[in-house]
Structure formats: C-alpha cells, structure tokens
Amino acid sequence: MSKTTFVVGIDGSDAGERAVQFAKTRAKAVGDCAIALCYVIEWSPFSFQTAEENEQRHKRREEEVSMAHSRVLDPAVEAARKDGCEVSGFVRHGDAAEILDNLAKELGAEQIIVGRVGVRGLKERVFGGVTGRLVASASVPVTIIP
Amino acid sequence: MKKLFTAASLATLAPVAAAAQEMSIDDRVNEVFASSTGWFVNLIFSPLPFQIAGSDFPWIVMWLVVGATVFTVYFGLIQLRAFGHAISLVKGDYSDPNDAGEVSHFQALTTALSGTVGLGNIAGVAVAVGIGGPGATFWMILAGLLGMASKFTECTLGVKYRNEYPDGTVSGGPMYYMTKGFKERNLPGGSILAVLFSIFCILGALGGGNMFQANQAHAQISGILGDYPGWWTGVVFAIVVFLVIVGGIKSIASVTEKVVPFMGIMYVGAALVILLVNYDQIGWAFGQIWAGAFTGLGVAGGFVGALIQGFKRAAFSNEAGVGSAAIAHSAVRTKEPVTEGVVSLLEPFIDTVVICTMTALVITISGVLVVDPTTGLYVLNEAGTSIQTADGSSGVQLTSAAFATGFSWFPYVLAVAVVLFAFSTMISWSYYGLKAWTYLFGEGKTKELVFKLIFCVFIVIGAAAQLGAVIDFSDAMIFAMAVVNITALYFLMPIVKREMNSYFNRLKTGEIVKHTH
C-alpha cells in the first residue's frame, strides 16, 4: 500500500493558500501522507504566436518556471516542510484542470485540493472555470476550498 | 462629399503642405522605383533561349518547377506519404508532455502560415487568373502540390542547422544550413550562398513582404473610401509597423496574430458559401480550369501563359523553395528535424491547394471575367495582356468584385481582411529580413534599428508606387531567393534523405511512439 497523496493546486492567491492549509490539516489527520504542490502556468500548444515570440519561447519558458519556483512554489514547499509535512513541488505548463488530474494519476493520488478561483463573467459562462472543469473531468475526488 | 471627408481626415495624419503636389509624389516615386529596379527584374524574368509551344518561357519558372519536381521524386512523394503523419504531429500526438510550454508544431506552422497566407491568396490569385485565365488555377494547384516537397526539404534543414544560443533563443534559416551544411559535406561556397541569400532575403522582405502588401492594402482601402494618394496609406501603415517592430508594442502584433486566423477561416467560409450557392456551376468552373490549363481559352500566351501565371503566383503565395519558411519553422522544439519538415508540407497545401483554389473558383464562377459568348473564349483587354474584367479591375479589386457578386457587403470585410493580412505578412517578413540583416551585419540594437527604419520607409514607397512596378520587383526578389536556396537544397538533400529514412524507420519499428494524453 503506497502512501496517501494529496495533489494541491496553488497559484499564489489566498484561495490557493487556504487549499494548502486544508491539505496540511488533513495530512496530519491521516498520518502517513504526502502533499504534492503544483503550480500550473496556463499555456496552450494551439495559441498563435509571432516569429519573434517563437524565437524567445524557450528562454521565456525557463524564466516562467524559475519565477514560479522562486515566487510561489518554493516558499510554499518550504513552509509546508517546516510544518512537518512530506511535500514535493511541481511547475507545469498547460491547462490547469488537465495538468492537476494528470499529476494525480501519475502520483496515484487520493484526491485533488484546489481553492475556488477562476475567471468571472462571460468567459466562465462559456468555457467554465478551472475548478468547474476539474470537477467535471477529474478521475479522483476533488475538494474545493472556498 | 465622402471623398472630401476622407481626404480631410487623412490630411491630419500627413503634412498638409504636401497635398498640393500629391499626384506628383506618387508618380515620381513610381518612376524612380521602376527605372532603378528594371534591370534586375529583366534578368530574373528573361526567357529561356528557346520557345515552348510558341511562347517565351521565363527560366525562373522552369527553375522552381524543376526544383519542386526533383524533391518530389527524390523523397518518394513525401507529400503523400507523410500527409497523415503531418496532421498527427500538428495535433500534438507525438509531443513530449515534458516539453509543454515550448513552441509546438502547431505554433511553428501557424506562424509560418501567417507570413504566407495573405495577399498572395487574394490579390495574387486574381492577378494569375486575370492574366492566365482559369487554367492558371490548375498549374497553381500542381505547383502547390509539388512545392510541398520543397518546403519539407528546406524546413528540415532549417531546424537541423539552426543556431541555439546560450540564453535559449534560436535563430535559423537558409543562411545557417548553407554555411553549416556545406561545411559538414566539405563543399565550398556555402558562405557565398549564405551572403547572396541574405541580400535577396532583405530585398524580398522589402518587396513582396512589404511593398506589395502596402500597395494592395492601399488599393483596397481607396477602392472603398475613394481615391487618395497612396503614400498617405503608406505613412499610416509605416507608423503602426514602426510601433510594433521598433516600439515593441506587442499588443498590436498579438491582436493581429489572433484575428488573422479568424479572418482566414472567414474568407474560406465566405468562398464556400458563394460556391454552395452556385453549386450548379462548380462543375463548369472545374471544366474551365481543366480546359484552360491545356488550351488557354484565348488568354495571352495560350496555355503556356496560363502555366507561367499559375506557377509564378503559387510560388509567390506559398513561398515553397524560397527559404523564408525555413526561418519561421526553426523555432519549434523538437529533437527530430524531420518532424518539422513533415509539418511544413501542410503549408503549401493549406495556402495554395485550399485557399488559392477557393479564390480562383469564386472569380471564375462570379463571371467577372468577360467571355465572348460566340466562341467561349476570354476577351482580352485593349493592350492584349490580360483578360477584360466586368469593371476593369485587377488584383485585389478583382477578387473583391467577384466576392461582391455573392455578398454585396463583402468588399468591406475583405478590405479589413486585406489590411490585417498585409499587416501580419509585413510583421513576419520584417522578421525574416531582420534575420538576414543580422546575419550579414551582426546583431546589435543600432544595426537592427537601421533595418527596421528602412523597412518602414519602403512601406510608404510601396503604397505610392503602381502595382505593375511593385509586383515585378517583389516577384524578382523572392525568386532570386529561390535561385540561391534551391541551389543549396540540391547539395544538401542527401542529408535530409538520411534524416528522413532514419526517422520513418524508427517510426515503423515503434521506437518513436505517440504520447497519450
């Protein structure tokens, strides 16, 4: 029996922070439990770019990844570790709902925990928010923290 | 009144004092331009020493067709064999999830397409069909299909020999495969070819990638707003392009990049609707295309005239063998250069076989080309150089008139599309030209700025000059690029073949597998 794992989506917002807090509390209650913190950089391979953007893309990607680490992920991982949790961090490019679910499958996670954030207005009505799509498509239980 | 209002509003953008001599400025620009470029144009378009079917045949057209045919045969009809695989690659079936966030095949393809889909498909086809009749379409499609092999060759090499810099940026294009590839094969002359290519690429960027665009955008706008001096349009365009390429205002470019594909889809959609409404004539139109391809149906130069026009405009539209696409495709993130070559062969297909054919069909069906009812042949204009049109228009205005027979409001949509296409093509070509420029003169802020300023000045010249002089110069420069590029491709194609065989073998044996998402 592998250890219980929670995948937590973070984005530097307060809602993401509340999701991490919730995961820590739950993890301690469960006992032998690991937390995987994941920061998703929204990106689509089907967007349109100029030649100049393409030329710089690799460099930008490295910058995005290191920025995500230094500003959001690493402090969060550090803080969780200090609290005595077993924690790992991931930065990935793609669609947040898809990435979180894929990571959950990859790690054999028990559940996904995310804060309730998302775009408001027309865009949300048309495409659905990240949390909405995650709930609709996830292969493991999803907990949404208000 | 409307004209007066337009003139007044535009005058605020341009020096008012110059308005008095507005005609003379356009005329003078045209005269100086035509006389200073004429000799090179004549050289590129000089006929073969013998005649074909009683007509002169420019050697350059032969050069492109022979090149595309050689690549098609040498790579064993790669355009057919790899077509399905190209679509899987673009869909991302073979993309490594760990490379998410890097330039995808789809992005490299669409970036290259936004540089080629544009006025060539709208105005260029109208020029071809206007001079060569519907039969030109047949040769254009054939050239498009053959050109897929040329693209495959150049884009594979473009990725294989690109420069990757320590900061993670990449720079690729014919200049690099000419120098590095020739060195690898121990062939002399690579750097001479690279320098020649770069010179022609800079001039091609200023011609087809700039002046032709500005010229046709002006023709389209003035067709709707009423006639006004071309250099006014030029100045406005130059300012906007300046803001993007010098001012670094990314938002304008990114808006265009998002609107252009939408415009392209809308253009094809509108063409499809017109074709559906006239579905009973589609068979007839293909009949005209088929018959015209081999008889000419009365056009100047007979079937050879149709063939030359078809091949010329196809090359100008999809740029296969020209080398520009190799620059655009080089940025993709892939370990296999062949994959980008395979993806790039979709480009002439979408550009020429699909979009150009749509335009040609709409023009043919709309009846804007005047046919002699007794003979069934097309009626030539007074000079005997092109087919007489219902309203005497040519180029983009002919396409506009043809679409107007379906939707009376379409010229307005087309005007917006033309302006946006022209703009996105200019942005793409400013990048190609800049890559060639920095190859010659080295990188550096000041050097880059000089090129960008020259580029903006040529927008004004292009908008002011007359279509004939601009088309001749644009064609000549783009074909000059092809002369150098295809020469290099002949020497480097064994490398591509080795890569291709290795890749497809590994695909067959299952060493390269799909990533399931």
Interface residues (C-beta under 8 A of the other chain):
Chain A: I41 W43 P45 F46 S47 F48 Q49 T50 A51 E52 E53 N54 E55 Q56 R57 H58 K59 R61 E62 E64 V65 R92 H93 G94 E98 N102
Chain B: G92 S95 P97 A100 G101 E102 V103 S104 H105 F106 Q107 A108 T110 T111 S114 G115 D167 G168 T169 V170 S171 K250 A253 S254 E257 K258 V260 P261 I327 A328 A331 V332 R333 I427 S428 Y431 Y432 H517
